[in-house]
Amino acid sequence: MRAAGRAVRARLRDRIAASDPGLLRLTAGLRTVGAIALTLAVLSLLRADVHLLVAGAMAAMVATFAIREKQLGAQAVTLALGLPVALASVSLGAVLNTRLVVGDAFFVVLIFCAVYGRRFGDRGTALGLIGFQVYFLSLFVGATVGTLPELCGAMALAFCSSALMRFAVVPATPAGVLLRLRLAFRARLAQLVSAQLELLDAPADEMDKALEAVREGTARLHETAMMIQDRLEEGTPDESAARLVQRRIADAEIAAERLGLLLLTARSAERADTLTLHLPGAPAPSLSGPAVPDEAGATLRRDLQALHALVLRAGSGDTGTGLAHVRNRLLGYRDEENLPPASAAVQDVFRGIGESARAVLGLRIALDGPQDESDDTPATARSREELDAEDAAIDGGEEAEPEEQTGLRRPTTRAAVQVAVGSSLAIVGGELLSTQRWYWAVLTCWIVFLNTASTGEILVKGYRRLLGTVFGVVAGILLAGLVGKHTWTAFALVLVLIFAMFYSAPLSYTLMSFFVTAMLGLLYTLLHTYSLDVLVLRIEETALGAACGVVAAALVLPVRTDRRTNELLGTVLERLAEVTEAAVGQLSGGPADELLDKARDLDQALADLRAATQPLIHPITPLRTRRHTARYVVALLETCAYHARTLAATAELLPTHPSIAADPRLRGAAGRTVRNIETIAVRVADEHAGAQVETGPSIASLLGSDAGTPRYGRITDRVLRHLERLDEAVVGLARPLGVPVAAPKG
């Protein structure tokens, strides 16, 4: 019974870790709800009135979610600085509340400063957010000079409650967050292997569904890898340890993605296109049969299940002989003589399983230290030696500082001017709708500018907020009717809605807006200002604020969506050229470079582009052709990034891996690919540029290799395949981007 209970708890823990990497959403929700509950408990013991209860609850929420730094010391400093900012803001709100013109003018100045403060990093962002939100709070609760002492006391209590929850009750150290992210990576890796197992057995009519699950699992694994990358510097003791974890995470991610491609190839009638894993909705390739046939298929199914178990038990402290036996068998597939008799495509899958097992072994050693080697087979011992040699070769490097923009070209300055103009419009329009609730329009205008960088992004965010607000008003009406005058029942529901708001925020902005509006309906009930007219006014003010934000973004220092995406596309192409050239250079015998850092820079640039294209691919976008083009281009770039990332990881093996030798011919053969990437980048920057993309013989033929008879399993040939696929994908980018393709010579 105890073993069964432990297994259930382990599965539950893995599911939670996979759905919420690092437990970041859960931690944010618990921390915020705890700070609010503690503030309410103390204020209720002091017999504070409902206005102070609402003010204290809102201040605790702001003090908790505004802090974004990763180090606890930096968080403490920002929280300490935030209290005087909050006291000054609520005091000014109480003094200027009755002075229409002066109060409105100050509010606009405050908004400008709050947004401009983002240029000073997380601390500037947090202090600006606290200043704005607390001023808004003073308007919401109707602060006056006479109530200032009680309000300031509630503010101080809220900040102390937030500090207690953050540093004592629900602490989150960088090392602890990184540990939970590593567990999430393992859980998502196991989920991806499960999806790949389902892909192996999927009948023809369910192949698209199984492929979509693999595609989603691959994207989720990559997302977690990027989150780990963001936390490595703070969560590891030194740069060498950070680079080791970075390398092992990259190895595991690449091995898992390659295994999916090999499985897809084994099930299809022809070699699977890498794009299939990166283009949402792309159909599965035609099948060669209902599943991988004969005894090799049963062995393959068994070994995929074994790999799944190996992933789940890695890092669990299990060092039994059963685990060692499974590991040894899977690692044995890295040797040609251990491969079962099967077709070449199926044997490739067994090799992929062996490489995945090696990646899991390397990840376990990097995270948990040396393991028991008493049960190692020669194949496992050789894998350990390779990993040890790679670990010894890892060294830190310095990153170049990005060029900083100045003046109105700086994004924070431009956004500050835009939101100040939009807020001014929202104040005027909001006053016309209601002299009492005009600040809702200003709040919406402020929010639609957060974490947006183009007019299209602001339009989509405004639409999502309005949609969430409309449904939230309906929920608020129902909840207010159910709660009635039961104050503590209303506060309990407020806590539930706040937790749901923070837990859902990274997943859906519409859902978050729904919970916010439903919560506000309850707060209005508590303040005895609830009515259907008030909630309808909330919709009107929200629509007005969103419209003002869009107008300001479109007319004041506008950043068009096309311009924004072109800039980011140029950055992605620049990073892609850098990674490809550096990886090929090292594979050709050139000097070592910081390849994995360059690959992660490429991944981050691609993530920024993917976010910026959301307005182009959103369902409300009327231009369907442009929507399909944007999705296709991003998918092609993800394919290019996968091949470039794999080349970078392979190139870093050169000094230590016995199967890899530098080949000077690679530099010349891959030169065309790099030139094509640069040509496309030039054309994106200037549509009148006359450069053309080159085509010609395959890279394998340029090296004198017979592409029709590849030497499966040899890493040299794997490099060739990645270079060829990268070359094909880059040429494929030319058509949707309108870049002319030159006819092949001769």
Steps between C-alpha positions, in 0.01 A plus 500: 500500500780741588675433168174560312445822692851621420445419132173696495663797671794486258267499198300788645820694571623442145170617350500817709866565416432453127190722496660777709880498441684609811162535676530868415127553454412305814757690704377837372138411576566363848730787592250764390197334659697442821608865521142619447356251752757601763430869444125445527540292815702768680273784384191308611654454847551877508131542403582695186208601279439340162670782307827432684456126447467552125793745492722264701411204281576689178826640640614151605425373151698781338794466740522129419460480124704812417831350620668308215868470596642149539743556789347525849725791600393705199136417574537625857653829386226560244226417752656739753515777239147422388344590836597871496398514133161355593455739795588799283266383225198443726564832674509689170190313388312609813614863467436532125183290488272804512715723275390402155754665268805475726416142599455389140822672391693334781352161410627536143847599624500205740406263216780637282757456779374151586541380142829686447633329814509167315831604347655451845423129503284294731530743790396801295210301357385389846516846657314653205233232524459554875473878455233471230293223659494660846390834351225311320414330832456840668248596232321166527442519878441878498799594714483834683745697711306401812540127432871520411640377834287185489578445131874540556482253787316251278767551232782433745321189627446377143869538414603322821258216422641476150856486637406229750340283232785559253795439730363263768181316405533452120868566427638443153879507477664501154651159570162363611321635193769354274465164674123500439555603139735206456232269636253658258741441212526134597121469526445666163770285343317192629173633359664551162631142499144382585365699207765348274398153617139581406624623162661161445172315559253752359269367224479697177181686596655623826846581365436875480384506862807305616729727299338808656571356846868450407513851355349648817731295723805616302395865534434462874839337554669785314307754709628341820856492365477874435366560853796309642737706286352816651565375855844343463710801595324554834423138582846341461810555715731602216517552125655160435209321670253717306661411167503130590126499577434708189688249287323196643155660468578583135620143434183349645274740308674435168508122552127493581406711199716288269343181638157635405615565145653154469178339625298700251733389222472136607121521479483688171562398143785749464740701716300740717541871441625684807238767435231247595592537868496880492201603288174486699234312310742347251367157396687186587697343213356200319542176692686193384291274722278495808807495727861387503459128421648172627715423801707818463180697555433322830860561609474864403179537702665338801804725477296818468317397818838433660625844394186654652570319829867605486401865460252488787742330736796720412566728792272299734792346687419154363826320431373142494625229267173510303562859401863421415391209281256718306757776460768259378270343244393833354852639491607187317310617192774755443710206372416359158538137608223536761234620258216249439436388141255746341467753223746790490232745618409284801867449588533878499229515768698256717805723456284797600395316815865434580590866456200602714613260773847656483346847534299386805816353654690824440214702650493281808876527553493880452214547746570230760873441477689173437295179497570138595698344213523144630237364258627682190543314173780604260249712301388683815858551619590648162204739520612610846854562373365712217285701743790548741724623218232744382446627855872566541506699177220733605618849586330832552504794268400862493194625316504818300284781631211585266494844344265727695262734318459860612238776496160425354645189334524342844191278542432612857507870406275445199256292704496763777405772253237279336335392824502858632315619189263202511431556870424866438243398242365237739464757780303738279280226358462330836386823664232535233375149576522533879649760730530230769641195314710660225817338630397160358567631150845616611576165660411314179710737289794445735463121501479455122843663472661255746729250324393614153717655232285560192159636405377153408600354837316782679190443286493128577561556871225761514260261328585220744455728800163619376387143434607386846333805655165430333490141626636613837212746539252217452683293762516804730124545480442136592754500785373829643146360504617184678715678759263777596618671818720217628829688526734213585345270242570772242862535617546122484378500139727796427798293618396209278465730199836667567672161514330401175605831347869449578497130411340564160684823410787340301256270320219733390469875528126473426452256788700721734284802406190289570616423854602862563159634398310237698711591804426870454128425499545351848708799615227736386258292703722534806523877450120518461540661158390197299237535233437370152567851366845500663599172335369612161698820546805281564457349152461844343806640678702190403404536135585871513839439663591232248398730213706787642802271530467385140454859373807620691707206378390559141551876489779580749845363413334192350672166466310315229463126544667439162794720596533331838487149355746595225746632757469182707519284187824674408634427849405132472672472162809673635515258796438204268790604275726543804420157643529324165827667404655444844388135517618420148825684568567286806399182316747602228786520747468865604538637854246422771215746550217553749264300284230408751476862613456605139238226450303619803520859373345369179227323697423818696485711184264244348280507812478881471402469134239235580342732759508797262318305227202425726297792355563361151384147580219588743155366394360856476758586234305545174801440272511121484780484246727707723401284797603181319822663377597610851440152642695339217797737535520450878479122454781508242712709735436253783616225267814700418560563870472128577764410239727788602465405868589140419803607295616718790464214750684263265780750438561534874567124511797532262783513755379191685275278290677206331248484212548858384789643305531847354443520125632821337272444199190577711579872511489536124197273459295689759609843377203515264257446789651783704497731197135417438408583860679834469331565164155445650589728793605775257176461305291515819675822600466651150234358269665675204828313544584300189680204660385148416505171687736244348414138428716217378622147571437343840759555769573127511589503131724803551697291748517208261263291713240274348182633658306196383696263723553678830709329766233490768615565852817687404491848647677638193203397287258638757675836466453480124131426538450795733690729264290381205171546686612844617594596144160380371311687774689824433420479129141425600489831690561694181157439343273624782731796564505602135873446448589398141668163456774476238490205263768239571814545295596253237 
